[in-house]
Amino acid sequence: MIEMHIKWMEFWKSKLGISDYVVAWISFLKGLVIGLLLYHFAIVPYL
């Protein structure tokens, strides 16, 4: 399963022409956006 994920990530990195550093930033920003959405819609209404 991990090998499949590594191959898939390498395929998309080469297809898009991005580095590991860019993938890390994309993952960070994606997590930040999802966290803020969860905070906004799941926690704020109960305050």
N, C-alpha and C positions, 0 to 999 in steps of 0.2 A: 504494500500500500504506500509506504513512504517513497519507494523507488518510482512508483507511478506519479506521485505528486512532484517529485524532483524533475522527472522528464517533462511533465506538463508545464512546470514553471520555466524550465530552460527553453521549451518550445516558444512560449509566449514572450519571454525576455528577448530571444533572438528575433522573433517576428516583429516586435514593437521597437527593438533596438534600445532597450533600457538596461541599466546595470542593477546589481544587487542593492546598491544604495537607494536607487529610485523605488525599487520594490518595497524596501523598508519604509520609506516615507509614505508611499501610497497606503501601506498597511496601517501605519500610525494614524494618518488622516482619516482613513475609513473607520478605525476604531473610535477616534475622537468624535466624528460625526454621529455614529451610532450611539455612543454614550450620551452625547448631548440630546439626541432625539429621545432616548429612553428617559433621561432626566426631565426633559420638558413635558413629555406626555404621560409618564408614569408616576413621577414623584411630585412635581409642582402642583397638580390639581388637588393633592391631599394636604397641602400646607395651608 
